[in-house]
Amino acid sequence: MAILELAIGFFVLAVLAGIFGARGVAGMSMEIARLLIIVFLILAIISLIL
């Protein structure tokens, strides 16, 4: 669950950075959040199969 919590945290950071106009930080945070969600989903599927 730690990966999912980190992804949510980066998503919130991206939204807040977007609101305040820091587009570079928002884009980078959104990419990190997307990557963490993908890793979480892959690990969840693997754990369900095994």
Buried (B, 14 or more C-beta within 10 A) or exposed (E): EEBBEBBEBBBEBBBEBBEEEBEEBBEBBBEBBBEBBEBBEEEEEEEEEE
